[in-house]
Amino acid sequence: SDEEIAQRKIDEWKERSNGLPNPVMVCDGKGGFRPQLNKNADAPYGVADCTRVHEETHIVDFEASEEYKNWCVAPTGYNKLDGTVVTISDTPFYNKSQCKAFTASTKCLENKRAKATTTAEKTFLTERFDDAIWKQLKFCFGK
């Protein structure tokens, strides 16, 4: 049945992605940024798309920031290598960017869930949505 096929697709992804690194924003080797989806790269039912939306939201924030737009450009003039994970210790900037990114990804997940055709898909997307909404609340309103 469609239901069994959907559940198998989800279970196989969960097994395959278990223990893999979380999605991050990385340097692209040309002085800019790119999303690296890691464990979510092949996540089913739109989760990969929503992960990309999340990471691209960070990229917009970093590119708009005087302080961080050149994070991937090394001071020597050589660019940081492709795949270098972008990390900052600026908690207010980080929290604000995470707030925006989780706001974008929860909206994306909500849209995907509205189009889901099986209970397995809806349940899977609800799990992802619930996780993202807690993080959104934490980063947007948490202290």
N, C-alpha and C positions, 0 to 999 in steps of 0.2 A: 504493500500500500504506500501511498504518498507519505503517510505519517511515519512508517517504518524507515523509508528511504531518508527522510529528513532527519530522523533521530540518529540513524547510522552515520550520516554526514557530519552531524554535530559531535557525536561520540568519537569518531575517527579524528576530527580536528583537535578535540580536547586532549586525546591521547598523544597525538603527534606534537602538539605545541607545549605539552607539559614540561616544565623545566627550561624551556627556551627563554632567552632574554625578552624583557618587556620592550614595547615600542619606544623609540627615542628620536630626537632630532640630532642629526650629525652634520659635519662639514661635508661639502661636496667635492673638495679638492681644488676648487676654482675660487676659493675665498667666500663662497656662499654656503647656504644651508640646504639640506634635503631631509625628508622624513625617512626613517629606517623602521619599517613596520615589525621586524623580527617575528615574534610568535604569532602576531596577528596578520602576517603577510597573506596567508591563504585562509583566513577565518571566513566561514560561510555566512550567507544571508545578510551581506552588507556590513558586517562588523569590520572587515578590512577597509572598506570605504570610509566608515565613520572614524576609524583610527587615523586614516590619512587626513581627514578633515581636522582632527584634534592636533596632529603634529604640524599641519600647515598653518593653523592658527598661531602656534608658537613662532613659526618662521616669520609671519607677518609682524608680530610684536617685536621680534629681534631686529628685523630689517628696518623697522620704524624707530628703533632706539639708537640715539647717538652713541650711547655707551657700549652697546653690544652688537651693532650692525657689522663691525669688522672683527668679531670674535674669531672667525675662521681664517683671518689674514694674520699670519705671524708677523711680529714686529720687525723681523729680519727681511721681510718682503717675500719670503716663501710662504705659500699657503699651507695651512694645516692639512694633513692627509685626508683623503676621502674616507669617510667612516669614523672620523674622530668624534666621539660623543661630546656634545655641547653641555657643559656643566657650569653653573654660576652659584655664588654664595649670597646673592642679593635676594633675601627672602621676600621683601615686599614686591619686587618685580616678578619673581618666580610665582608667587601666590596669585598675583593679578593675571599673569599669563595663563596659569593653570585654570583659574576661574573662567576666563574667556574660552579656553580650549575645551573644558568639560561642558560648558554651556553649549558650545557648538556641537560636541559629540553626542550629548543627550538629545538635542533636537534632531540630529541625524538618526540616532537609534529609534527615537519615537516615530519618525517618518517610515523607517524600515519596518518597524513592528506593525504599523497601521496597514502595511501591504502584505504582511505575512499570511500565508494560505493554510498552514498546518499548525496544530497545537504545539508541536515540537519547536517550530520556528518561533512562535510567539513566546513560548517559555524561555527559550534560549536568549532571545532579544530582550525579554523582561529582566533576566538575570544580568545581562550586560548593562541595561539601562539603570537598574537599581544600584549597581556598583558605581556607575558613572555619576548618578545623581547625588549619592553620598559624598563623592569626591568634589562635585560641584559645590555642594553646600559647605563643605569643609573649607575649600579654597576661597569661595566668595564671601562667606560669612563667619568662618571659624576664626578663633583668636590664637 
